[in-house]
Amino acid sequence: MSVKKKVILGMSGGVDSSVSAQLLLDAGYDVSGVYLECWNAPGCRTDQDRKDALAVALQLNIPFQVLDLKTEYRQRVVEYFFQEYEAGRTPNPDVMCNKEIKFGFFYDWAMKQGFDAVATGHYAQILPVNSSRKKDLLSLAISTDEWKDQTYFLYRLRNDQLSHVLFPIGQLHKTEVRQLATTFNLSVAQKKDSVGICFIGDINVHDFLRERLGEKPGQVIDLHGRVIGEHQGLWFYTIGQRHGFTVFPNSVNTNEFGETVHRQNIPPFYVIGKNSNLNQLMVGFGHETYQQHFSILDLHWINFEYVNTLMNIEAQTLTCLVRIRHTGQLFLAQLNCGNSTVSLETPTQGIAEGQSVVFYLHDTLSKHTYCLGGAVIGSTFSANV
């Protein structure tokens, strides 16, 4: 008789991880559950989520424990969050949470405890790739439910982790997961999905930042350097935002073509840049908000062997699909590893320094879209720079 594989499942107390638990049991795994306690402050749902996770574990008769990672989470995720905003960038705490906590401290702890795999309720898949030069390669792939896909937040997974990670609901749509929760008679079947920052929840980010960083008023300028308003602190704004700053009356009298317009006819302004040294917020409208080229930092490949089969080695370029925000549009682009730049085929809005750009490839044979890895967005620039 074969020995069941031991799997430790991260149980959030939500419907996705709870259905994952039953699916793993049905597949014949020896399942244990763990609740990762990373944040416990007034207003957050930690206590209720932990109770819900325990209730499901008891219902399914699986071992359950709580892993206290509050110190690690504060040091690796929350501090990063504040430091990036203070530096004028827009951080991605969910990417950092997956890298440092779920597939960092939790994953490493699980391996030391002798588990064969770590499972979570993420919408993602780990699948073999088709390669004529490399066999038996695994890669991260977009989930069947493309709208719920979470590969954008998982691009920091390592190749050596892929064979020890399970995503039980990656081939299901959210509606199917809800239906299964009802079929399994799970206590959380009707529980609403969590939103907001990983483990912290749906907080008011503006208030969260103000409590730590305070306010630091400065000038709002247009693309020509003219002072047209005031902001309350650069960390309160992200690229593409169209509110929260003040534009002085009568300070703008020309449109994007230099034509005189009446104040009431001026289109909305969007944040298009920040100057941390001068504490200035740059805003624009129309074509000024679109960007096509940007630099990247901290490039990470999930499976470099696979990427190597796709890349133009001589030119150090890769034609691929990219995503610059979670569940955002996939843009055709060219990555130049030689000078660490990305060029989109089509200009777009909202390319924010500090956020992640994630690289994908659609395989026409398997019809799967694979997540190759990603990087941190650096500065944007025009085509002639």
N, C-alpha and C positions, 0 to 999 in steps of 0.2 A: 504494500500500500504506500503510495507516494505521500510525502509530507506536504501539508498545505503551506503555501507561501504566506509569510507573516507581513501584513500590511498595516501601517499606522495611518489613520485618516485624520486630517485636520478638520475638526467639526466646529463650525461657526455658530451653530444654533439656527441656521437658515435652511431653506428647503433644498438647495442644491447639494450641500454636503450631506444632508440627511438622506436624500435619495441615493447618493453615492454609496453610503454605508450599506443600504439594502442590496444594491446592485453588486457590490463586492462580495457580500455574503452569498448571494445567489450564484456568483461565479466560482465559489468554492474557496475563497481566501479566508485565512485566519485573521480576522479584523479586530483592531483595537482603535479606540477613539481618543483624541486629545483636543482639549480646548486651549488655544494660545491666548493667554491673557497679556495683552500688550498695552492696554490703556484703561484706566479706571478713574474718571473724573466726573464731577457733577454734570448731569445731562446726557452722558453717554449710555449706551445700551449694554455695557459689559455684563452687569449682574443678570439681566434677563436673558441675554444670549447664552451665557454659561449655563443657566438653569434649563434653557430649551435644549441645548446640546446634551446635557446629562439626561434629560427626560427621554430623548431619542435613543441614547445609548442603553438606558435601562429597558426601554421598550423592545429593543433588538437583542438585548442580552449580550452586549459586547463590553469588554473592559474599557474603562474611561478614566482619564486623569486630566489635571490642569497643569499646563507648563507655564510658569511665570517668566515672561520675557519683557516685562515692563521697562527694566533698566536698559536692556539692549535696544528696545524699540525707541526709547527716548534718545539714546545716544546716537543711533545709526539712522533713524528716520526723521524724528521730530527736529533734532538739531540741524540736520541737513536741510530740512524744510525752511527753517528760519534763516539759516546762513545764505541759502540761495536767493531767497526773496530780498534779504538785506543787501546782497551784491547786485541787485537789479535784474536778476534772472527769474524765470518761472520754473520751479522745480516740479518733479513728478514723483510724489511720495509713494504712489502705488507701485511703481517700478522698483523703487528702493526697498519697499517693504517685502516684495517678492524675492529680491536678490539677497537682502540681509537677514530677513526674519524667516519667511516660510521655506525658502530654499537655501537658507544660510544656516542660522542657528538651529532651527527645527530639523531640517534635513540632516545636518551633521549629528545632532543628538540621536535621531532615529537610527542612523547607520551604526553608531556606537552601541546602541541598545540591541542590535542584532536583527533589526527589521530588514526584510528584503526590499521593501518599497515604501515610498511616501505617496499618499493619495490626497487629492483636494477636490473641491467642487468647482474647479475652473472650467470654463467653456474653451477647451483647446484639445488638440489631439497630438499624440506622438506616433508617427507612422514611418515605415521604411520609405526610402527615396529611390527613384529610378535613376541609376547612373551606370553608364557603360564601362566606366573606369574604376568605380568603387562599388563593392558589394556589401550588403548587410549594413547599410548606413541608416541611422535613425535621424529624424528631424522633427521639429515642432511644426504643426500644421493648424491652419484655421479650422475652427469648429464647424460642425454641420450647420448650426444656427449662426450665420454670419453676423447677424445683428447683435448677438450676445457675445461674440468672440472676444476672448481676453488675451490673445497672444501678444498684443501690443504691450501689455504689462509684464509679459513673461520672457521677453527677448534676452534677458540676462541669464537664462538657464545655461548650464554647461553641458558639453557633449557627454562627459562621464556620468552625468546625472540622468540622462534620458532613459536608460534601461532600468532605473530605480524609481521612476515617477509614473503614477497612474492618474488619468483624468477620466473617471467612469462615465461622466455625462457628456463628453466631448462630441459624441455622435448623435446627440439628442437635441431637439428644439426645446425651448423653455416651456412651451405649452405641453409637450410630452412629459417633461419633468414634473410639472404641476399635476398632470393626470396620474402619474405614477405615485406621487406623494399621497394622493387620495386613495388610489388602489391599495397602497401599502398601509393605509390608515395611520399615517404618521401624524404626530401631534402638531407638527409645524406646517402641515399641508397648505394652510391658508395664510401663513405668515408673509407679510410684505417683504420685498427684497430690501437689503441694506443699500444705502447710498452714501455718497460723500467720500471722505478720506479713509483709506484702509485702516480698520480697527478703531478709528476715532469716530467715524460716522458723519452724519449730515450737520456739520457745524457751520457757523457763520465765519468764514475764513477771514473777512475783514476784521471782525472783533478779535479773532484768534491772533492775528498779526499785531493788532494795536496793543493788546495786552502785553506782548513781548517786546515789540519794536517801537511802540509809541507812534507819534506823527512827526513828519518832517516836511512842512510845506515847501513848495518850490514852484518854478515857472512851468507853464505849458507853452510850448513853441510849435509853430507850423514847420513845414518842410524847408522854408526859406530862412528859418532862424528867428522869425518875428515872435515876440512874446504876445500871446493872445489869451492867456488865462493862468490859472493856479491849480496845483494839485496838493494833496495832503500827505504824500509820502510815496515814493516810487514803488514800494513793496505792495501797495494796494491795487496795482494795475498790472494787467497782462496784455500782450500783443493781441489786437483785435477788439479789445474792450471799448465800448462806446458810451460809458457813463461814469460818474463818480468824480469827474474833474469839472472845473468851472471855466467857461469861456466868457471873457469880459464883454459887456455890451459895446457894440460898435467897433470892436477890435478887429473884426474880419469884414472886409468889404470887397474881396475878389474871390471868384471861384477858382477851380483848378486850371482854368484856361486864362486866368488873369483878367476876366471880365468883371465889371462892377455888378454886384447883386445886392438886393435888399436883405436886411438882417433876417427877416422872417422866411426867406427863401434859401438860406444857407443849409446844405445837406448835413447830416450828422457826421461828427468827427469820430475817428477810430484811433486808438493808440497804435502807433507804428514803430516806436522806438523809445529807448531810454538812454540818458547820459548820466551815469551815476556820479561822475566827477563833478559835474555842474548841477546835479540834482534837477535835471530838466526832463520833462515828459514830452515826447514829440507826438503830434497827432496829425492826421491827414484824412482826406476823403477821396472818393473816386479811384482813379488808377494809382494813386499814391499808396494805397493800402495793399497792393499786390506785390509779391516777391516771387522770384524764380530760382535764385541761386543762394546757397548758404554753406558755411563751413561746418565741419563736425569735429567732435572730440570724443575720446574714450570709445573707439569703435570696438564692438564685441561680436564675434561670430559664434553661433551655437555649435556649428559643425564646420570647421574650417576645411576639412577634407572635401566635403560636399561643395562648399563655395568655390573651392579651388578648381573644381571641374567646370564651373560656370563662368569664371572670370577670364577676361582677356589678359593673360599674364604679362604679355609684352607691354601693353598700354596701361596696365594696372587699373582697368576699368571694369565695371559691371553694370549691365543694363538690367534693371529690375523694377519692381513696383515698390512704392514707399507709402507709408502712412505717417502723418505728422501729428495725429491725435487719435485717441481711442475711438474705435468704430468710425473713424473718418474715412473719407474717400481714399482709394488706392490710386496713386498717381504714377504714371510711367516716368522713370527718371534714370539718370546715369550717375553712378557713384564713381568718383575718381579717387582711388586710394593713394595715388601719388601725392596729391596736394590736399587730400582730406576735404573734398567738396562734393556737394550734391547739386545737380541741375535738374529741375523738374521740366517735363515737356510742356506743361501748362502752368502759368503763374497762378498763385493762389493767395488767399489771405490767412493771417493768423499763424505765421511761422515764428515761433517764440523761442528766444535764446534760453537754454536750460531745459527745455522740453525734450522729448525723445523723438527721433526719427527711426522707424523700424522698417527693415528691408524684407521684401517678399518675392517669391517666384511662383507663378502659376504653371503647373505641369499639365499640359494638354492631354497626356496619355492617361494619367491617373485621375485627372480633374480635381486634384487637390492643390491648394495654395499653401506653400511652405513658408514659414517664418525663418529667415536666414540669420537674423541677429539685428543689431541696431547700434545707435550712437546717440550722443547728446548734441543737440543743435547749438551751433556757435553763432557767429554773426552772419547777417544777411548782406548781400551786396548786389550791385547791378551787373549786367552781363559784361560790361566793358572794364570791370576792375580786374 
